[in-house]
Amino acid sequence: MEGSWTITPAPIRAFYTVPLFFVFLGMLAACHRGNANPDVMAKVNGHDITRAEVDKYYANQTAGSQQKPSGEQADSLRVGILRQLIDNQILMQRAEKLGLLATDEEVNRKLTEAKAPYTQEQFDRKLKEMGITVDDFKRDQRQQVTIDKLLNKEITSKIDVTDRDVSTYYTEHKGEFNLIEPQYHLAHILVTSSPNPQVHNMKADKAQNEPDARKKIQTVLNRLDSGEDFATLAMNYSEDPETSTNGGDLGFTPESSLRSTDAATREAIGKLKPGQFSGIIVIGNPATHQVFGYRIVKLLSKEPAGQRDMNDPRVQQAIREQLRNRREQLIKGAYYEVLRDQAKVENYYAEQILKQAGTK
């Protein structure tokens, strides 16, 4: 819920990078007989995954889209959702076997955290917009917490990156830590003059027009001048769908890349020292005097050009995170495959699609 109100049967969606054709082949192997109940789209070790579950996720993921998917595109989305629900059910059954199911206390804590930025009326309205109930949300959070606990116990806690690993990586990739030009670590708070349906900041706050945007960005600047935290204000009010959830962090930008940004932003950044933020920057077309929005930029840090030594704590942290992430991705992929191989999966929806296509 934090930063985004789109529910997705997480966390395994990031690992599906194989073409959809191969996903269908995998499903075909699992589909060995039909199902008499049209309300059941799949079974995992005898557990039903219903059409209502798939439809709920489908409706939520397509909410706010100007053009709804149809035909093969809609079927493909449902195939992906169902595959994720199947894999999550496999993980939930494994967690139950190990006694790792989320407790009511853990689920209620997640609910409290999600409700914190809103009034009860706002929270209820958000749930209604998503087409879910409080019980739906709690069920989704129970699953997420359970899977997080499982993966932490079975995978994350077992990954160890040693000092020797760090040293070896640095020696073999020393060039990666030689900056050929200065790097600017930037963050921003963006307010647009027309609401974007993809924006999901913590306050669900979007400017509706240009005067509204101008008033909103001025309010944000006043709060920054009063000492409020930049990252918190970005999470609550920024309308950048890519960065509002991480405090407006834009990452590191090479000095040469700043030349391609607009002159007002480039000039503002050039005047900043690390830790400082700019005034209000107008985003628009000077030739037509159109205003598309406003932003405030903060310079988090500036890295000079040159070779970074292995003893630099930032270098060590970057290497450890990269090695840990690589190993985690590899082990998770293998872990999922082993659990799938051990499970009995019957995907009736995939079977139906294949039959309709005349490929079975």
C-alpha positions in Angstrom: 0.0 0.0 0.0 2.8 2.4 0.7 3.2 4.7 -2.2 0.9 2.8 -4.5 -2.7 1.6 -4.3 -2.4 -0.9 -7.1 -2.6 -4.4 -5.7 -0.6 -7.0 -7.5 -0.1 -10.7 -6.5 3.5 -10.0 -5.6 6.4 -10.6 -5.1 7.4 -12.8 -7.9 6.3 -10.6 -10.9 9.9 -9.3 -11.2 11.2 -12.7 -12.2 9.0 -13.3 -15.2 11.2 -12.2 -18.1 10.7 -15.2 -20.3 8.5 -14.8 -23.5 4.8 -15.5 -23.0 5.1 -18.3 -25.5 7.2 -20.3 -23.0 4.9 -19.5 -20.2 2.1 -21.1 -22.2 4.3 -24.2 -22.8 4.9 -24.5 -19.1 1.2 -24.2 -18.4 0.4 -26.8 -21.1 2.5 -29.3 -19.3 0.5 -28.7 -16.1 -2.9 -28.8 -17.8 -3.8 -32.5 -18.1 -7.5 -32.4 -17.7 -10.5 -30.1 -17.7 -12.5 -28.7 -14.9 -16.2 -29.1 -14.4 -16.5 -25.9 -12.2 -16.3 -22.7 -14.4 -15.7 -20.6 -11.3 -12.3 -22.3 -10.7 -9.5 -21.3 -13.0 -6.7 -23.4 -11.4 -5.8 -25.7 -8.6 -2.6 -25.9 -6.6 -2.3 -29.1 -4.6 -6.1 -29.2 -4.5 -6.5 -25.6 -3.5 -8.9 -23.6 -5.8 -7.9 -20.3 -7.4 -11.2 -18.8 -8.4 -12.3 -16.6 -11.3 -13.3 -14.0 -8.7 -9.8 -13.7 -7.4 -8.3 -13.2 -10.9 -11.0 -10.8 -11.9 -10.4 -8.7 -8.8 -6.7 -8.3 -9.6 -7.5 -7.7 -13.2 -10.0 -4.9 -12.4 -7.5 -3.2 -10.1 -4.6 -3.4 -12.5 -6.6 -1.9 -15.3 -8.3 0.8 -13.2 -7.6 4.3 -14.4 -6.5 3.1 -17.9 -8.0 5.2 -20.7 -8.1 2.3 -23.0 -9.1 -1.1 -21.4 -7.3 -4.2 -22.7 -9.4 -6.5 -24.9 -9.2 -9.7 -26.8 -5.7 -11.3 -26.7 -4.3 -8.5 -24.6 -6.9 -9.1 -21.9 -6.3 -12.8 -22.0 -2.6 -12.3 -21.7 -3.0 -10.1 -18.7 -5.2 -12.7 -17.0 -2.7 -15.5 -17.8 0.0 -13.5 -16.1 -2.1 -12.7 -13.0 -3.2 -16.3 -12.7 0.4 -17.5 -13.0 1.4 -15.2 -10.2 -1.5 -16.4 -8.0 -0.5 -20.0 -8.6 3.1 -19.3 -7.6 2.0 -17.3 -4.6 -0.2 -20.2 -3.5 2.7 -22.5 -3.8 4.8 -20.2 -1.5 1.9 -19.8 1.0 1.6 -23.6 1.3 5.3 -23.9 1.9 5.2 -21.1 4.5 2.3 -22.9 6.3 4.3 -26.1 6.4 7.2 -24.2 8.1 4.9 -22.4 10.5 5.7 -18.9 9.0 2.1 -17.7 8.3 1.6 -14.0 9.2 0.0 -13.3 12.5 -3.1 -11.1 13.0 -0.9 -8.6 14.8 1.5 -8.3 11.8 -1.4 -7.9 9.4 -3.1 -5.3 11.6 0.2 -3.4 11.9 0.3 -3.2 8.1 -3.3 -2.0 8.0 -2.5 0.7 10.5 0.6 1.9 8.5 -1.5 2.0 5.3 -4.2 4.1 7.0 -1.9 6.5 8.7 -1.7 9.2 5.9 -5.5 9.3 5.5 -8.7 10.0 7.3 -11.0 7.1 7.6 -13.2 8.6 4.9 -10.3 8.9 2.5 -9.1 5.4 3.2 -12.6 4.0 2.6 -12.8 5.9 -0.7 -9.4 4.5 -1.8 -10.5 1.0 -1.1 -13.8 1.6 -3.1 -11.8 3.0 -6.0 -9.7 -0.1 -6.0 -12.8 -2.3 -5.9 -11.7 -4.1 -2.7 -12.8 -4.4 0.9 -10.8 -4.1 4.1 -10.9 -7.9 4.3 -9.4 -8.1 0.8 -6.6 -5.7 1.7 -5.9 -7.6 4.9 -5.8 -10.9 3.0 -3.4 -9.4 0.5 -1.1 -8.1 3.3 -1.2 -11.4 5.1 0.0 -13.1 1.9 2.7 -10.5 1.4 4.0 -10.6 5.0 4.0 -14.4 4.9 5.9 -14.6 1.7 8.4 -12.1 2.9 9.0 -14.2 6.0 9.4 -17.3 4.0 11.9 -15.8 1.6 13.9 -14.2 4.4 14.2 -17.6 6.2 14.8 -19.7 3.2 17.0 -17.4 1.1 17.9 -13.9 2.3 19.2 -14.9 5.7 21.5 -17.5 4.1 23.3 -15.1 1.7 26.7 -14.0 2.9 29.0 -11.5 1.1 32.5 -11.7 2.5 35.3 -9.1 2.5 37.1 -11.4 0.0 34.1 -11.3 -2.3 34.1 -7.5 -2.2 37.9 -7.3 -2.9 37.7 -9.7 -5.8 34.8 -7.9 -7.4 36.6 -4.5 -7.0 39.8 -5.9 -8.6 37.9 -7.4 -11.6 35.7 -4.3 -12.1 37.9 -1.4 -11.0 36.9 0.6 -14.1 33.3 0.8 -12.8 34.5 3.0 -9.9 36.4 5.5 -12.1 34.1 8.4 -12.7 35.1 10.2 -15.9 33.0 13.2 -15.0 31.3 14.7 -11.9 28.1 13.0 -10.8 25.1 14.8 -9.3 22.8 12.9 -6.9 19.5 14.7 -7.2 15.9 14.5 -5.9 12.9 16.5 -6.8 9.3 17.2 -6.0 7.1 17.5 -9.1 3.7 19.0 -9.5 1.9 18.8 -12.8 -0.8 21.1 -14.2 -3.1 18.1 -15.1 -3.7 15.0 -13.0 -2.0 11.8 -14.0 -3.9 8.6 -13.2 -0.5 6.8 -12.7 0.4 9.0 -9.7 0.0 7.4 -6.3 1.6 9.6 -3.7 0.9 9.0 0.0 -1.7 11.7 0.3 -3.3 10.9 -3.0 -2.8 14.6 -3.8 -2.9 15.8 -7.4 -3.2 19.3 -8.8 -6.2 19.6 -11.1 -5.0 22.6 -13.2 -2.2 25.1 -13.6 -3.4 27.5 -10.8 -3.9 24.6 -8.5 -0.4 23.3 -9.3 1.2 26.8 -8.7 -0.6 27.0 -5.3 0.4 23.5 -4.4 4.1 23.9 -5.2 4.3 27.1 -3.3 2.8 25.4 -0.3 5.4 22.6 -0.5 8.2 25.2 -0.8 6.9 27.0 2.3 7.0 23.8 4.2 10.5 23.1 3.1 11.6 26.5 4.2 10.0 25.7 7.6 12.3 22.8 8.0 10.1 19.9 6.9 11.9 16.8 5.4 12.3 16.9 1.6 11.9 13.1 1.1 8.7 13.0 3.3 7.1 15.8 1.3 8.1 14.1 -1.9 6.4 10.9 -0.9 3.3 12.7 0.3 2.9 15.2 -2.6 5.2 14.7 -5.6 3.3 13.8 -8.8 6.2 11.9 -10.4 5.0 8.3 -10.6 8.6 7.0 -10.9 10.1 8.7 -7.8 7.4 9.7 -5.3 7.5 6.4 -3.5 11.3 6.8 -2.8 11.3 10.3 -1.6 11.9 11.9 -5.0 15.3 10.3 -5.4 16.4 10.6 -9.1 19.7 8.8 -8.5 23.1 10.0 -9.9 23.2 12.1 -13.1 26.5 12.7 -15.0 27.4 16.3 -15.5 27.1 15.9 -19.3 23.5 14.7 -19.0 22.5 18.0 -17.3 23.1 19.7 -20.6 20.0 17.9 -22.1 17.7 19.1 -19.3 15.8 22.4 -19.5 17.8 25.6 -18.9 15.9 26.6 -15.7 16.6 23.3 -14.0 20.2 23.2 -15.1 20.8 26.7 -13.9 19.1 26.0 -10.5 21.2 22.8 -10.0 24.4 24.7 -10.8 23.8 27.1 -7.9 23.2 24.4 -5.3 25.5 23.0 -2.7 25.0 19.5 -1.3 22.0 19.5 1.0 20.4 22.6 -0.5 17.1 22.7 -2.5 16.1 25.1 -5.3 13.2 27.5 -5.5 10.3 26.8 -7.7 11.3 25.8 -11.3 8.7 26.3 -14.0 8.4 23.4 -16.5 6.9 24.5 -19.8 7.4 25.7 -23.3 8.9 29.3 -23.3 7.9 29.8 -27.0 4.2 29.2 -26.4 4.2 30.3 -22.7 2.6 26.9 -21.8 3.2 25.7 -18.3 3.1 21.9 -17.8 4.0 22.0 -14.1 6.5 22.9 -11.4 9.4 21.3 -9.6 11.8 21.8 -6.7 15.2 20.1 -7.0 17.5 19.1 -4.2 21.2 18.3 -4.6 21.8 15.4 -2.3 25.5 15.1 -3.1 28.1 15.8 -5.8 30.8 13.3 -6.7 33.9 14.6 -8.3 35.5 12.8 -11.2 38.3 10.2 -10.5 39.0 6.7 -9.3 37.1 5.5 -6.2 39.2 3.5 -3.8 38.0 0.2 -2.5 38.2 1.4 1.1 35.6 4.0 0.3 32.5 2.9 2.4 30.2 3.9 -0.5 32.2 1.6 -2.9 32.0 -1.3 -0.4 28.3 -0.8 0.1 27.6 -0.6 -3.6 29.6 -3.9 -4.2 27.9 -5.7 -1.3 24.4 -4.7 -2.5 25.1 -5.7 -6.1 26.6 -9.1 -5.1 23.8 -9.7 -2.6 21.1 -8.8 -5.2 22.6 -11.0 -7.9 22.8 -14.0 -5.5 19.3 -13.4 -4.3 17.9 -13.3 -7.8 19.7 -16.5 -8.7 18.6 -18.4 -5.6 15.0 -17.2 -5.7 14.7 -18.3 -9.3 16.0 -21.8 -8.5 13.9 -21.9 -5.3 10.7 -21.1 -7.2 11.5 -23.7 -9.8 12.0 -26.4 -7.2 8.8 -25.6 -5.4 6.9 -25.6 -8.7 8.3 -29.0 -9.7 7.1 -30.4 -6.3 3.6 -28.9 -6.7 0.6 -30.4 -8.5 -0.7 -27.5 -10.6 -3.8 -27.7 -12.8 -4.3 -24.6 -14.9 -7.8 -24.8 -16.4 -7.7 -21.3 -17.9 -4.5 -22.0 -19.8 -6.0 -25.3 -21.1 -9.1 -23.4 -22.2 -7.1 -20.9 -24.2 -5.1 -23.6 -25.9 -8.2 -25.5 -26.8 -9.8 -22.4 -28.3 -6.6 -21.7 -30.3 -6.7 -25.3 -31.7 -3.2 -26.1 -30.5 -4.1 -29.0 -28.3 
